[in-house]
Amino acid sequence: MPDPIKHTGDNFLILRQTAQGRAGVMRLSRRLVGREAAAFPAFTLVYSRPEQFADYLAKRLILSTRLARLAHYFVFLCHPTGRLHVAGAHAQHGTGIAGAIDRDPQGRVVYSGYDAAHVRLGSYYCDGQAVNQAWYRYLEGVLRASGNPVGAIRQLLPVNCELINIMTMFEATTDQTDALSNRVFGQLESALHAAMRNLIMPATPATLAEFGPALQRFSAGLPRLLAVMLKRVARARLREITQEPRKEQMQAAAGPRMFASESAMLRALIDQVEQPNSGLWRELSQSQNRADNDIRDELEDVRLAQEELAALGA
């Protein structure tokens, strides 16, 4: 499965060069890690063949889990009064090429062209703000309360800034898919949000020694839970299409596409989740081996971020 992050030293670069909403995200990223570190490389990852679907599905589950971990790091470090919740996309870098939207003789919508598809399921919010924004504003408050200028955020809170920048990347980065694949996933994702609000750690331990193991247990189980939830909403959507065939969405034959029809994509998703030796579960198994190391590194960053805040009296 292709790596969605370009690593250059200690900096993480967001993958899309042109995008809707890009300016605001770039301004935040530059405040966090500097102009050079926030540069956008001129490439994207493209998913356009059915044999790529397992990788594409696994990637969304894996990065959704990493985003969930980052949201919980915010809760541990910043102690917000509100609870985390999941809702629609907060930011997006990529843009697609809108093709014609027609109807076939059966009355079904037929897309052409491609979209910029988010690589995660849902955005995390707290106290009415996207978590990456809430985290940044918390840091601004800490600086003001300690008598330091907000402009010193990168100098005084560099690890916190790196964590927020990585979260901003996961929130907004996109890959290119055919329009049908993105629209169907968008519908499935929307149906998941209410249930994902229950996939939050019920309590956040006060010490890092307690928080680390709890976070690891939470992270290990989340991809499987998300996969099962996706299968359920895919089945529900298939039943809806069976009852009302005109509601099915299609992708035009001209140009690349993973699937010609929504029902074919939904069945492929269900098969990937139900087959124990599918490409999805192979990817998730390999990812879990890597995740243990990732979490150790992330928790070390959380420790350093906690020390930064303590040094400023937070």
Phi and psi in degrees as a GROMACS rama.xvg file:
@    title "Ramachandran Plot"
@    xaxis  label "Phi"
@    yaxis  label "Psi"
@TYPE xy
-66.2733  145.586  PRO-2
-80.4002  124.381  ASP-3
-81.5602  0.0992959  PRO-4
-119.671  134.054  ILE-5
-97.268  123.1  LYS-6
-99.647  129.703  HIS-7
-133.315  97.2025  THR-8
65.3676  -127.036  GLY-9
-96.3466  4.97948  ASP-10
-102.385  149.335  ASN-11
-115.011  129.985  PHE-12
-110.171  135.737  LEU-13
-74.7971  143.249  ILE-14
-83.4735  -23.5175  LEU-15
-93.0733  144.833  ARG-16
-94.1522  -39.787  GLN-17
-120.396  139.74  THR-18
-168.497  153.665  ALA-19
-69.9033  132.994  GLN-20
77.0843  9.13082  GLY-21
-63.6826  -38.5451  ARG-22
-60.6405  -46.0226  ALA-23
-65.3747  -40.6746  GLY-24
-66.4604  -39.8619  VAL-25
-63.0999  -40.0731  MET-26
-60.9945  -44.1028  ARG-27
-64.0251  -45.482  LEU-28
-60.7304  -40.2946  SER-29
-68.6066  -33.9224  ARG-30
-66.9502  -30.8201  ARG-31
-80.7287  -45.3312  LEU-32
-129.338  3.11717  VAL-33
95.5779  158.471  GLY-34
-63.0066  -44.9307  ARG-35
-66.7661  -41.6026  GLU-36
-68.8194  -23.4737  ALA-37
-93.8693  8.89185  ALA-38
-62.5635  147.72  ALA-39
-99.0985  121.694  PHE-40
-71.0567  156.988  PRO-41
-95.4902  61.0064  ALA-42
-154.215  165.267  PHE-43
-145.588  165.329  THR-44
-97.1972  136.205  LEU-45
-116.384  129.673  VAL-46
-117.213  114.308  TYR-47
-145.824  9.85059  SER-48
-132.864  145.81  ARG-49
-60.0116  -31.4414  PRO-50
-69.1531  -11.1472  GLU-51
-88.6344  -4.70358  GLN-52
-64.8316  -39.9049  PHE-53
-60.7  -44.5463  ALA-54
-62.1183  -42.6454  ASP-55
-63.1107  -43.9848  TYR-56
-66.2388  -45.1996  LEU-57
-61.3243  -40.8118  ALA-58
-60.4983  -41.8157  LYS-59
-64.4427  -38.1343  ARG-60
-70.7107  -40.9961  LEU-61
-65.3648  -46.9959  ILE-62
-73.6578  -27.9478  LEU-63
-63.0063  -37.7996  SER-64
-68.2767  -41.3205  THR-65
-64.6991  -38.6046  ARG-66
-64.5957  -40.0602  LEU-67
-62.444  -40.381  ALA-68
-61.3965  -44.1335  ARG-69
-62.1042  -39.3205  LEU-70
-61.5094  -37.6875  ALA-71
-73.7419  -29.1089  HIS-72
-63.4635  -39.1783  TYR-73
-58.405  -46.879  PHE-74
-61.7063  -43.6569  VAL-75
-63.4376  -41.8422  PHE-76
-82.3603  -35.1424  LEU-77
-107.327  -12.6684  CYS-78
51.5552  57.5263  HIS-79
-67.7615  157.036  PRO-80
-77.849  -30.7224  THR-81
-89.2861  170.718  GLY-82
-95.4477  154.379  ARG-83
-66.154  146.22  LEU-84
-147.445  164.468  HIS-85
-115.358  135.674  VAL-86
-148.987  -163.656  ALA-87
-69.4116  173.936  GLY-88
-58.2167  136.824  ALA-89
-91.4578  -38.1842  HIS-90
-148.546  155.858  ALA-91
-151.094  132.19  GLN-92
-90.8324  -41.865  HIS-93
-80.9226  159.236  GLY-94
-131.211  151.509  THR-95
-105.692  -179.957  GLY-96
-108.579  106.264  ILE-97
-70.5885  119.565  ALA-98
-94.0674  -176.108  GLY-99
-69.0361  145.65  ALA-100
-113.968  111.311  ILE-101
-116.201  -178.781  ASP-102
-126.41  140.354  ARG-103
-85.8604  177.588  ASP-104
-59.2858  -21.9919  PRO-105
-86.4702  -0.773293  GLN-106
86.998  8.12679  GLY-107
-83.2269  143.297  ARG-108
-67.8997  134.881  VAL-109
-123.335  117.408  VAL-110
-91.1132  154.009  TYR-111
-133.779  174.104  SER-112
79.9628  -172.643  GLY-113
-136.437  163.638  TYR-114
-122.098  163.854  ASP-115
-92.4553  113.291  ALA-116
-102.84  127.158  ALA-117
-59.382  152.748  HIS-118
-103.251  15.7475  VAL-119
-142.79  168.604  ARG-120
-106.678  97.9143  LEU-121
87.1753  154.12  GLY-122
-110.454  150.272  SER-123
-96.9513  136.415  TYR-124
-128.922  157.377  TYR-125
-154.573  131.643  CYS-126
53.2919  40.3199  ASP-127
79.1402  7.02102  GLY-128
-128.331  150.627  GLN-129
-59.6802  142.743  ALA-130
-60.646  -40.1223  VAL-131
-63.0561  -35.2945  ASN-132
-70.8174  -42.6361  GLN-133
-61.9594  -39.2551  ALA-134
-63.6608  -47.1695  TRP-135
-60.8467  -43.4891  TYR-136
-68.1444  -32.3611  ARG-137
-61.7815  -44.3178  TYR-138
-61.7472  -40.3325  LEU-139
-58.7826  -42.5637  GLU-140
-63.6189  -39.3159  GLY-141
-62.9283  -42.7038  VAL-142
-63.6799  -45.154  LEU-143
-63.217  -43.6429  ARG-144
-65.0934  -27.628  ALA-145
-91.2203  3.45678  SER-146
80.3505  18.2938  GLY-147
-105.853  150.178  ASN-148
-70.4708  145.212  PRO-149
-60.4307  -31.4325  VAL-150
-63.8205  -11.405  GLY-151
-91.1835  14.4305  ALA-152
-60.6894  -40.5174  ILE-153
-70.6096  -31.3327  ARG-154
-76.9957  -38.947  GLN-155
-94.8686  -23.8529  LEU-156
-132.394  51.3004  LEU-157
-65.1063  -36.3756  PRO-158
-72.1991  -41.5538  VAL-159
-56.7474  -42.5947  ASN-160
-63.4311  -41.078  CYS-161
-63.3042  -42.1786  GLU-162
-63.576  -42.0789  LEU-163
-65.7635  -38.7724  ILE-164
-64.5668  -40.8064  ASN-165
-63.0315  -41.5349  ILE-166
-64.0027  -40.7874  MET-167
-59.8187  -40.488  THR-168
-61.567  -48.5635  MET-169
-64.9029  -32.9799  PHE-170
-64.4318  -40.4264  GLU-171
-109.406  -21.6444  ALA-172
-66.9615  148.994  THR-173
-134.346  157.152  THR-174
-116.372  163.896  ASP-175
-91.8658  126.282  GLN-176
-134.178  165.445  THR-177
-63.4486  156.344  ASP-178
-59.1975  -40.4935  ALA-179
-58.8558  -48.434  LEU-180
-58.0025  -43.386  SER-181
-68.3343  -42.5854  ASN-182
-65.7625  -40.3572  ARG-183
-66.1497  -44.5809  VAL-184
-62.8237  -35.5257  PHE-185
-60.793  -40.6056  GLY-186
-67.1883  -43.4086  GLN-187
-62.5565  -43.6279  LEU-188
-60.2448  -45.5664  GLU-189
-59.4559  -37.7008  SER-190
-69.7118  -21.3159  ALA-191
-83.8652  -23.4776  LEU-192
-57.3204  -44.447  HIS-193
-60.4323  -43.0821  ALA-194
-69.387  -34.5603  ALA-195
-65.6377  -22.0931  MET-196
-65.62  -17.9986  ARG-197
-88.88  -9.35381  ASN-198
-94.1723  54.0943  LEU-199
-123.755  142.855  ILE-200
-57.7382  126.4  MET-201
-65.4503  -26.7495  PRO-202
-147.134  148.341  ALA-203
-106.714  112.305  THR-204
-56.7477  150.938  PRO-205
-79.3989  -26.4035  ALA-206
-111.312  152.687  THR-207
-64.8553  -33.0877  LEU-208
-62.0807  -33.4034  ALA-209
-87.5812  -35.776  GLU-210
-66.3533  -41.3313  PHE-211
-56.4266  -56.1567  GLY-212
-61.1457  -37.3179  PRO-213
-64.3218  -40.5516  ALA-214
-66.0613  -39.9273  LEU-215
-62.8777  -42.6423  GLN-216
-63.6904  -43.2751  ARG-217
-60.2411  -46.4775  PHE-218
-66.4375  -38.0505  SER-219
-64.3706  -34.2676  ALA-220
-90.917  -15.0322  GLY-221
-67.2813  -44.2446  LEU-222
-57.7283  -41.2299  PRO-223
-66.0641  -41.7057  ARG-224
-61.7303  -42.3637  LEU-225
-64.7747  -39.7535  LEU-226
-62.4408  -44.5249  ALA-227
-64.6274  -39.7233  VAL-228
-65.7124  -40.3416  MET-229
-61.735  -41.6988  LEU-230
-59.9496  -41.4513  LYS-231
-63.9529  -45.7124  ARG-232
-71.3474  -29.5839  VAL-233
-65.4125  -42.0034  ALA-234
-62.3078  -41.6484  ARG-235
-62.9557  -39.8375  ALA-236
-67.8609  -38.0541  ARG-237
-61.4105  -40.8681  LEU-238
-62.1213  -39.9006  ARG-239
-63.1444  -41.7277  GLU-240
-66.3725  -38.9684  ILE-241
-60.7725  -39.744  THR-242
-74.428  -34.6461  GLN-243
-134.538  81.9499  GLU-244
-56.4063  -27.6517  PRO-245
-64.7886  -17.4142  ARG-246
-79.1257  -11.0282  LYS-247
-68.5165  144.618  GLU-248
-104.13  148.552  GLN-249
-130.92  162.683  MET-250
-119.76  131.972  GLN-251
-61.3991  150.808  ALA-252
-69.654  -29.9231  ALA-253
-68.8273  125.871  ALA-254
93.0909  169.633  GLY-255
-69.3837  148.138  PRO-256
-159.896  146.561  ARG-257
-78.543  -42.828  MET-258
-140.14  148.871  PHE-259
-78.554  -27.12  ALA-260
-138.132  156.273  SER-261
-61.6079  -42.9699  GLU-262
-63.0524  -36.9029  SER-263
-63.9819  -40.5005  ALA-264
-66.6027  -42.3863  MET-265
-64.1709  -40.7586  LEU-266
-66.1269  -37.7599  ARG-267
-63.6727  -39.7128  ALA-268
-63.0736  -46.9625  LEU-269
-61.2454  -43.2097  ILE-270
-61.181  -42.8392  ASP-271
-60.6407  -39.2431  GLN-272
-75.6248  -36.7248  VAL-273
-82.0338  -26.582  GLU-274
-85.1618  116.508  GLN-275
-64.319  -23.53  PRO-276
-106.054  22.6016  ASN-277
-70.9511  164.591  SER-278
-58.832  -33.6046  GLY-279
-58.9848  -51.5889  LEU-280
-70.9431  -30.3484  TRP-281
-63.5297  -43.9076  ARG-282
-64.0246  -43.324  GLU-283
-66.1792  -36.7254  LEU-284
-64.1055  -45.2189  SER-285
-64.1286  -38.367  GLN-286
-64.9738  -37.3141  SER-287
-62.551  -37.8286  GLN-288
-61.4451  -40.4462  ASN-289
-73.0231  -33.0201  ARG-290
-62.4414  -34.6765  ALA-291
-59.2916  -42.5343  ASP-292
-68.9717  -40.4999  ASN-293
-58.8258  -44.4969  ASP-294
-65.9051  -39.0406  ILE-295
-59.0252  -44.613  ARG-296
-65.4192  -42.4092  ASP-297
-63.3566  -41.7269  GLU-298
-67.1026  -30.8071  LEU-299
-65.76  -39.7311  GLU-300
-63.627  -39.2362  ASP-301
-62.6689  -40.5052  VAL-302
-59.8767  -45.1431  ARG-303
-65.9257  -39.7631  LEU-304
-62.963  -38.8075  ALA-305
-63.479  -39.2325  GLN-306
-65.6426  -38.9886  GLU-307
-58.5359  -46.9908  GLU-308
-66.1135  -40.5427  LEU-309
-63.0688  -36.2726  ALA-310
-64.3572  -22.9947  ALA-311
-101.468  9.90296  LEU-312
86.4678  9.64185  GLY-313
